[in-house]
Amino acid sequence: MGSLFKNAEILQINQALYDCPFIEYVLNYTCFQPENEANVAKLLDFELSDQHEIILRSKIAFIALLKWDKEAFFDQLEALSYKRPEAYACFIANPLIILSYLYQSFRGERIEQSAARELNELPHRMQSENPLVTNQLFDFLI
């Protein structure tokens, strides 16, 4: 009976958090500081919308990149690569491509054409009337 109650409680929390303003707030004000990684990663225990999960995993991947924790970085990139391409449509820049670009840049490798194309399209996307652009701009500039 205890585990049934616990499962119902978890389901209720997941339903309440899915795509809610609280998650939006947390993701908008979460910094890219390594000391926040453990707290931010706890949100992955809940069911999040694709958009929220992409933002969260991107921030965790960036923190891993700052710490040069390649294993953690690639774990997040792998999870991001499983997302449907449509899930990235609302972003001003595809976080998966930008994170790959940063990794290649830090390693001194040749930058892929897809990353260059993504960065070249950025000024056109920023002119969009999409309200998400302003929320993502700070994260992108970091």
NUVEXSE-14239 format. One record per residue (C-alpha): residue in one letter; chain; x, y, z. Coordinates in steps of 0.001 Angstrom, whole numbers, plus 524288, in hexadecimal, padded with zeros to 5 digits. Each point is the difference from the previous one (the first is absolute). Layout:
BEGIN
SITE, A, A, X, Y, Z
...
***
This chain:
BEGIN
SITE, M, A, 80000, 80000, 80000
SITE, G, A, 80B4E, 80948, 80342
SITE, S, A, 80653, 7FEB8, 7F294
SITE, L, A, 7F2C8, 801B5, 7F941
SITE, F, A, 7FDF1, 80CBB, 8077A
SITE, K, A, 80DE1, 8044D, 7FCD2
SITE, N, A, 7FE0D, 7FD18, 7F173
SITE, A, A, 7F34D, 807BA, 7FFE2
SITE, E, A, 806DF, 80B2F, 806DF
SITE, I, A, 80B1F, 7FFEF, 7F616
SITE, L, A, 7F62F, 7FFC5, 7F4C2
SITE, Q, A, 7F8DE, 80B9B, 805DE
SITE, I, A, 80CB4, 807B2, 80182
SITE, N, A, 80408, 7FCAC, 7F215
SITE, Q, A, 7F2F2, 80498, 7FAA3
SITE, A, A, 800CE, 80CA3, 807BB
SITE, L, A, 80DF7, 802F4, 7FBB4
SITE, Y, A, 7FE8B, 7FC61, 7F1AC
SITE, D, A, 8016C, 80C8D, 7F845
SITE, C, A, 7FC75, 8089E, 80BA6
SITE, P, A, 80467, 80DF9, 802DB
SITE, F, A, 8085D, 7FB74, 80B81
SITE, I, A, 808B4, 7F7D4, 7F717
SITE, E, A, 800A2, 80B62, 7F677
SITE, Y, A, 8045A, 808EB, 80B16
SITE, V, A, 80A52, 7F67C, 804FE
SITE, L, A, 80584, 7FDE4, 7F26B
SITE, N, A, 80059, 80E82, 7FCE2
SITE, Y, A, 8074B, 80369, 80C69
SITE, T, A, 8091A, 7F483, 80112
SITE, C, A, 80DEF, 8042B, 7FDDE
SITE, F, A, 80AB6, 7F878, 7F94A
SITE, Q, A, 8079D, 7FE91, 80C91
SITE, P, A, 805B6, 7F29C, 80301
SITE, E, A, 7FBCE, 800B6, 80E35
SITE, N, A, 7F1B9, 8002A, 7FB7B
SITE, E, A, 80141, 7F3AD, 7F7D0
SITE, A, A, 7FB1B, 7F645, 80A2A
SITE, N, A, 7F40E, 80839, 8032B
SITE, V, A, 7FCA6, 80266, 7F1D0
SITE, A, A, 801EC, 7F1B0, 7FC59
SITE, K, A, 7F5C1, 7FBEE, 80A0F
SITE, L, A, 7F59D, 8059B, 7F70D
SITE, L, A, 802F4, 7F4E2, 7F680
SITE, D, A, 7F93F, 7F6DA, 809AB
SITE, F, A, 7F310, 805F7, 7FBDB
SITE, E, A, 7F8D0, 7FF35, 7F32A
SITE, L, A, 8029F, 80C99, 7F8D6
SITE, S, A, 7FB53, 80532, 7F30D
SITE, D, A, 809A1, 7FDE0, 7F4DD
SITE, Q, A, 8034A, 80E70, 7FFED
SITE, H, A, 802C2, 8005A, 80E90
SITE, E, A, 80806, 7F393, 7FF89
SITE, I, A, 80814, 80543, 7F4AB
SITE, I, A, 802CB, 80C99, 8076F
SITE, L, A, 8036B, 7F894, 80C59
SITE, R, A, 808CA, 7F611, 7F958
SITE, S, A, 806A9, 80AE8, 7F859
SITE, K, A, 80346, 8072A, 80C84
SITE, I, A, 8051F, 7F398, 8064F
SITE, A, A, 80815, 7FD10, 7F3D9
SITE, F, A, 805AA, 80DB5, 80029
SITE, I, A, 803AF, 7FE8B, 80E55
SITE, A, A, 80693, 7F2FB, 7FCAB
SITE, L, A, 8074D, 806D8, 7F50C
SITE, L, A, 8049D, 80A91, 8096F
SITE, K, A, 80515, 7F56E, 80912
SITE, W, A, 80556, 7F887, 7F438
SITE, D, A, 7F881, 7F3F8, 80478
SITE, K, A, 7FF13, 7F9A6, 7F2AC
SITE, E, A, 7F83A, 7F441, 804AF
SITE, A, A, 7F558, 8086E, 80624
SITE, F, A, 8001F, 808F7, 7F41B
SITE, F, A, 7FE39, 7F4BC, 7F676
SITE, D, A, 7F563, 7F9EA, 8088C
SITE, Q, A, 7F804, 80C73, 7FEA3
SITE, L, A, 802F8, 80138, 7F175
SITE, E, A, 7FB83, 7F20A, 7FE0A
SITE, A, A, 7F331, 8029A, 80713
SITE, L, A, 7FE12, 80C65, 7F7F0
SITE, S, A, 8029D, 7F896, 7F360
SITE, Y, A, 7F460, 7F70B, 802C8
SITE, K, A, 7F678, 80B5E, 7FFBD
SITE, R, A, 7F78A, 80195, 7F3F5
SITE, P, A, 804D4, 80AB7, 7F6BD
SITE, E, A, 7F2DF, 80707, 801BD
SITE, A, A, 80323, 801B2, 80E7D
SITE, Y, A, 80AD6, 8097F, 7FC38
SITE, A, A, 7F76E, 8086B, 7F725
SITE, C, A, 7FCB4, 809FD, 80A9C
SITE, F, A, 80E37, 8031B, 8031F
SITE, I, A, 8072A, 80B77, 7F9F2
SITE, A, A, 80BBE, 7F711, 7FE94
SITE, N, A, 8004D, 7F14A, 8011D
SITE, P, A, 806B3, 7FD47, 80D15
SITE, L, A, 804FE, 7F2CC, 7FB5D
SITE, I, A, 80717, 80640, 7F489
SITE, I, A, 80515, 80B61, 80826
SITE, L, A, 8052D, 7F6E6, 80AA0
SITE, S, A, 806BD, 7F7C8, 7F5A9
SITE, Y, A, 805C3, 80C7A, 7FA52
SITE, L, A, 80539, 80427, 80D51
SITE, Y, A, 80624, 7F2B5, 80240
SITE, Q, A, 80675, 80022, 7F298
SITE, S, A, 804A4, 80DD9, 80250
SITE, F, A, 805C9, 7FCD2, 80D5C
SITE, R, A, 80720, 7F46C, 7FA28
SITE, G, A, 8052F, 8082F, 7F4CD
SITE, E, A, 7F90E, 7F77E, 7F5FF
SITE, R, A, 7FA24, 803FD, 7F319
SITE, I, A, 7F227, 8053A, 801C9
SITE, E, A, 7F518, 7F870, 7F944
SITE, Q, A, 7F836, 806BD, 7F55E
SITE, S, A, 7F32C, 7FDED, 80764
SITE, A, A, 80540, 8080D, 80B5B
SITE, A, A, 80498, 80AE9, 7F713
SITE, R, A, 7F2CB, 8000F, 7F923
SITE, E, A, 7F8EA, 80068, 80D2C
SITE, L, A, 80804, 80BAE, 80472
SITE, N, A, 7FE2B, 8071B, 7F302
SITE, E, A, 7F126, 7FEA1, 8011A
SITE, L, A, 7FFCB, 80594, 80DBF
SITE, P, A, 7FDEB, 80E74, 7FC56
SITE, H, A, 7F412, 7FC51, 7F7D8
SITE, R, A, 7FA25, 7F7DF, 80AEA
SITE, M, A, 80217, 80ABC, 80A08
SITE, Q, A, 7F6FF, 808D2, 7F823
SITE, S, A, 7F4EE, 7F676, 80278
SITE, E, A, 7F45A, 80420, 80828
SITE, N, A, 8012C, 7F387, 807CB
SITE, P, A, 7FFEA, 80366, 80EA1
SITE, L, A, 8096F, 7F4D1, 80294
SITE, V, A, 80AB7, 8077E, 7F8F5
SITE, T, A, 8019F, 809B9, 80B1A
SITE, N, A, 8005A, 7F522, 80A24
SITE, Q, A, 80A31, 7F87F, 7F857
SITE, L, A, 8088E, 80B7A, 7FC57
SITE, F, A, 806B4, 800EB, 80D2E
SITE, D, A, 802C6, 7F16C, 80049
SITE, F, A, 8051A, 8006D, 7F22E
SITE, L, A, 8091B, 80B62, 802CE
SITE, I, A, 805A8, 7F8F4, 80BDB
***
